[in-house]
Amino acid sequence: MAMEKAASFLSTLLGGGDGEAAATVKSVLIYPIKSCRGIAVPQAPITSTGFRWDRQWLVVNAKGRAYTQRVEPKLALVQVELPPEAFTEDCQPTADDHMVIRAPGMEPLKIPLAAEHATIDDVSVWEWSGSAFDEGAEVAEWFSTYFEKPSRLVRFKEASETRPTNPDYAQGYKIMFTDCFPFLIASQGSLDALNEILKEPVPMNRFRPNILVDGCQPYSEDLWKTIKINNLTFQGVKLCNRCKVPTIDQDNGISGTEPTETLLTFRSDEVLRPSHKNKRQVYFGQNLVCKESLSGNNKGKIIKVGNPVYVLQTFTSSNEAPA
């Protein structure tokens, strides 16, 4: 009986036989400004650093150091809009295309997508530092007013700067201002299972995935080693250990203790990875890289809501999965 259950679960992970999908893409989410609100889009093209526009901008302090919700939870209230055509495969921004930013108590701010920028040095996010494009004095004043201290908005300078992923997990890949890896996948089933045991349910925006899938067993994505979406090959490279951000209510910027407190009871190193040194981390979702992003040609590389997800290889257990 136990072997039958195991076989059935593996079949679910792999999508069964006969070309059946293991899951379906429910949402595609882009976060143009690091730590600000995301945008749900019907489709998103893939570039060498992840989804187009994802974490291309960063708010920094007077010393050029990145703001994140960990220290500036008010970032959660900053809304970002991009024109729908920005997510078409052949988009070439014109002088009329803008990113629009809104925040409580502030007038909307429009930022041209195709403007020339000055460069500033010594911009840093985590272990990386380098040059970036500065969005200018008016934008800096807007963010400085909002945060009540000197702040600037910068844009990743892709032509001259490179920020590699951690080579211990994924060699040869690169990102912009994302924390660690180009993509984060999570499933609706995992959130539903978590919410069943939380006193107060939380929405998926606490976990900030790029690809939200539905139709699979809870936490199936932990074990996805190689998956295919729209003929693109994604590799699971690291279980996503969660920081303080999931405890921050994205509607008001107020932090609490959940869902991390509950996740510690069944999604910690101690539970999921007993043969490894415990770091008292909790895990939700998995980081991915896209094999085809390594080639220079981006033609045809696009993920759409509704795409089936096919699992080609799995890890035998969470204990085996990199973390």
Buried (B, 14 or more C-beta within 10 A) or exposed (E): EEEEEEEEEBEBBBBBEEEEBBBBBBBBBBBBBBBBBBBEBEBBBBBBBBBBBBBBBBBBBEEBBBBBBEEBBBBBBBBBBBBEEBBBBEBEBEEEBBBEBBBEEBEEBEBBBEBEBEEBEEBBBEEBBBBBBBBBEEBBBBBBBBBEEEBBBBBBBBEEBEBEBBEEBBEEBBBBBBBBBBBBBBBBBBBEBBBEEBEEEBEBBBBBBBBBBBBBBBBBBBBBBBBBBBEBBBBBBBBBBBBEBBBBBBEEBEBEEBBBEBBBEBBBBBBBBEEEEEEEBBBBBBBBBBEBBEEEEBEEBBBBBEBBBBBBEBBEEBBBBBB
